[in-house]
C-alpha cells in the first residue's frame, strides 16, 4: 500500500526522516492489527455507515493544514504528521470479525489515543506528535495540549460532529 497515495499530505512533510517515521507507524499498526486495506475501516463505530478511516484522516489533515497555513505560527511538519497519525491506534482498537469491523479485544482495554501514542513513541517520534495523538480525544482533557494538538483536536471533532449530525 502506497501511503503517499492514500494520504497525499504525507508528501508535504519536509523532514524526510519524519515522513518515514509516519509511514513506519502505519506499517506497525497495520501489521499488528491485521489490516491490508485502510479503506475498509470505518473512521468510527459510533455512527452507523460511517465513511472510511482514510477519508476522515485526510479530512482532518486538510483542515489542519489550512489552519496552519492561515496562522503561520505552527510547525507544519508536526501538524501534518500528527493529523495523519491521530487515529493510527484505531488499527489496533478495531478488527474485522465475520466480515464486519468491530472493537477488538485489545480495544476494549486500550483506546486508540493510548495505543497510537505508544506506537509513535516506539518509532521515536517527537513528543509534540505523541501529544497530538494521545490528546486528540477525551484523554486530552487531562493534559496540556501543544498548539498543534489543539488544532487536531478541534478538526477531529468538527469532522466527527458533522457526520454524527447527518445520521
HELIX and SHEET records of a PDB file:
HELIX    1   1 UNK A    3  UNK A    6  1                                   4    
HELIX    2   2 UNK A    8  UNK A   12  5                                   5    
HELIX    3   3 UNK A   16  UNK A   33  1                                  18    
HELIX    4   4 UNK A   38  UNK A   40  5                                   3    
HELIX    5   5 UNK A   53  UNK A   71  1                                  19    
HELIX    6   6 UNK A   76  UNK A   85  1                                  10    
HELIX    7   7 UNK A   90  UNK A   93  1                                   4    
HELIX    8   8 UNK A  105  UNK A  109  1                                   5    
HELIX    9   9 UNK A  112  UNK A  122  1                                  11    
HELIX   10  10 UNK A  127  UNK A  135  1                                   9    
HELIX   11  11 UNK A  138  UNK A  142  5                                   5    
HELIX   12  12 UNK A  147  UNK A  166  1                                  20    
SHEET    1   A 2 UNK A  94  UNK A  97  0                                        
SHEET    2   A 2 UNK A 100  UNK A 103 -1                                        
END                                                                             
